[in-house]
Every structure is written in C-alpha cells, then in structure tokens.
C-alpha cells in the first residue's frame, strides 16, 4: 500500500459522509447517481472510500455541466485545461482519448470563438481562453461547496488535514508510474 495513512481517516469519516452524500442533488449528475446506486460495502474502509468517491463524482459531474454551459466540447475543454496547466501541446486532449482529428477540430473551434490562435507555424490559447478555463474552475469550486457545508467547517478542515499527506503520497506514486501530468485536478495550477 502506497498511502497507509489514508485508512484510518476513511474508516473514521465514512459514516459521517453518508448523510452528506444522501443530501446531494443527483439531477444531471449521472456518474454520481450511478455510484450512489451501487451497494454500500460492509467493510468500513471501503464504505468510507465509496462515500468519498460519490462526492468526487458529484463534483466531476458538476464540473462537466459548467463546461457544457460554457459551450465547450471535450477536446476544446481539454485544450484550454492543457494551456492552464502549461502541459506540452495537446497532451491533455490526447490523454483524455481525443483523436488527432478531434483535437484539430477543437483547435479550429477555439480559434473561431476567439479563444485560440491557429496558423501554419503554431497554435496557442489566447488570454481569453485561459480566462474562460479559470472561470470554469472557479465556477466549479463555487458550485461544489455543498458537501463541505453539510459536513461542517470543523470536520471539513479535519478531512483536508487528514487526507492531504496520504494524497500527496499517492500523487508522488502517480508521478513515478504515469508521469507528472496525470491527475491534473490534484495539481496546483500555474
């Protein structure tokens, strides 16, 4: 196990998280709803993991709703996120399964929207594209505070403090095995 310090906090917090999970709206949040529909494990560790995963999927579903509301396709959103993270060109759309053709269409669409510049020599996301991607992240953060409000400030702070060290250990393992670009949501934005 690469982050054994995660076990006790998951066991402790799991029972407290389920009442929170049960209060989260599932409308338009299909991945969270699918996870919520799974049987709850009897094992206390897996029960905590499942609750955290439901919250994670709820946030992810909310994020994609914000992306769609911004009028972006998957490749467009990935190109903008790639620029925000300062990854090598097209790493993110490729890692997310976009074909080279889909990525080219994404760049062309962003250029038509005035969010990117594309010519024979280079492609780059313009400041407006970066600003849109920042706004998407900020809107996602703003729209996903409910679980932590329901859990309460003291327990939310405890959650953050208890889970940060093992999550950093897991991220270090990701860096070793998959590289430093994976898990972009876990990375500090530049």
C-alpha positions, 0 to 999 in steps of 0.5 A, spaced: 500 500 500 502 506 497 498 511 502 497 507 509 495 513 512 489 514 508 485 508 512 484 510 518 481 517 516 476 513 511 474 508 516 473 514 521 469 519 516 465 514 512 459 514 516 459 521 517 459 522 509 453 518 508 448 523 510 452 528 506 452 524 500 444 522 501 443 530 501 446 531 494 442 533 488 443 527 483 439 531 477 444 531 471 449 528 475 449 521 472 456 518 474 454 520 481 447 517 481 450 511 478 455 510 484 450 512 489 446 506 486 451 501 487 451 497 494 454 500 500 460 495 502 460 492 509 467 493 510 468 500 513 474 502 509 471 501 503 464 504 505 468 510 507 472 510 500 465 509 496 462 515 500 468 519 498 468 517 491 460 519 490 462 526 492 468 526 487 463 524 482 458 529 484 463 534 483 466 531 476 459 531 474 458 538 476 464 540 473 462 537 466 455 541 466 459 548 467 463 546 461 457 544 457 454 551 459 460 554 457 459 551 450 465 547 450 466 540 447 471 535 450 477 536 446 476 544 446 475 543 454 481 539 454 485 544 450 484 550 454 485 545 461 492 543 457 494 551 456 492 552 464 496 547 466 502 549 461 502 541 459 506 540 452 501 541 446 495 537 446 497 532 451 491 533 455 486 532 449 490 526 447 490 523 454 483 524 455 482 519 448 481 525 443 483 523 436 488 527 432 482 529 428 478 531 434 483 535 437 484 539 430 477 540 430 477 543 437 483 547 435 479 550 429 473 551 434 477 555 439 480 559 434 473 561 431 470 563 438 476 567 439 479 563 444 485 560 440 490 562 435 491 557 429 496 558 423 501 554 419 507 555 424 503 554 431 497 554 435 496 557 442 490 559 447 489 566 447 488 570 454 481 569 453 481 562 453 485 561 459 480 566 462 474 562 460 478 555 463 479 559 470 472 561 470 470 554 469 474 552 475 472 557 479 465 556 477 466 549 479 469 550 486 463 555 487 458 550 485 461 544 489 461 547 496 455 543 498 458 537 501 463 541 505 457 545 508 453 539 510 459 536 513 461 542 517 467 547 517 470 543 523 470 536 520 471 539 513 478 542 515 479 535 519 478 531 512 483 536 508 488 535 514 487 528 514 487 526 507 492 531 504 499 527 506 496 520 504 494 524 497 500 527 496 503 520 497 499 517 492 500 523 487 508 522 488 506 514 486 502 517 480 508 521 478 513 515 478 508 510 474 504 515 469 508 521 469 507 528 472 501 530 468 496 525 470 491 527 475 491 534 473 485 536 478 490 534 484 495 539 481 496 546 483 495 550 477 500 555 474 
